[in-house]
Amino acid sequence: LIRARVLAHRFRHLRGHIVSLQAAARGYLVRRSYGHKMWAIVKIQSHVRRLIAMRRYKRLKQETIAHNEALRLRRQEEQRLQHQGNTRAKEIAEQNYRERMYELERREAELALEEKRQLEAKRTLLQEAARKQDEPVVDSKLVEAMFDFLPDSSSEAPAPKDTSVFSDLPQLRADQQETVTPMQTTSEDEEDLSEYKFQKFAATYFQGNVTHQYSRKPLKHPLLPLHTQGDQLAAQALWITILRFTGDLPEPRYHTMDRDNTSVMSKVTATLGRNFIRSKEFQEAQMMGV
């Protein structure tokens, strides 16, 4: 029992010290936070007051410059009228000075009204933002607000707006519209192709007595002049292949019992392919042509 009382007394004693220490620590933290917030508030207020003072100074400076300019104009106008011999020079200069000052005051009032309107608009936006922040978010309204710029598919599409650079010109009526006729081309622009015929080309470039008419006989020499003998042999072989492909020249008969069933296209590929170019006969023909 005595030990329990001693422990309880010690617990209450320690608890009191701990509570005092916590209170001191929390008070220190609160005072430090308050000091930081107060420093930030004073800083913001100083910047705002500096901005207001700068605007006021700028406005006063502009008003002073305008007032001094009006006074200078009044003195110059009064002196000019006095030199001209006008007896009412001072009255006329004073009247013009008052008109200038009235115009200056009117402009200042318009500027002040515009600033007040802008402040009211900003205050309204802030209040609207604060009100929307407290309202619950509705998904459907949020989606409609985000995609409000898209056109409504249910409604009819608006007529396309005329974006032509000539849209500001007066439109002609139906009876005044001019008929556009196509530009007539002269005979000089049209090139006469009647002279470019295959018969003339054959008579000019073909070798020997070969004409432009189709022949079913093998060629003894190429139609066009070729430099190497290999090219000449290839041209003659190609013409023979064409005649066999069209059926104008029969297939060669070999003295063997086996019949060659190879197609003509396979023979053309074998003759004009890479293997034929690498063959010994083709290389010898090229050497002979060189």
Secondary structure, DSSP 8 states (H G I E B T S, - for coil): -HHHHHHHHHHHHHHHHHHHHHHHHHHHHHHHHHHHHHHHHHHHHHHHHHHHHHHHHHHHHHHHHHHHHHHHHHHHHHHHHHHTT-TTHHHHHHHHHHHHHHHHHHHHHHHHHHHHHHHHHHHHHHHHHHHHHHS---HHHHHHHHTTTS--SSS---------TTTTS----TTT----------TTTS---TT--HHHHHHHH--TT--SS---S--SS-SS--SSHHHHHHHHHHHHHHHHHHTSS-----SSSS-----HHHHHHHHHSHHHHHSHHHHHHHHHH-
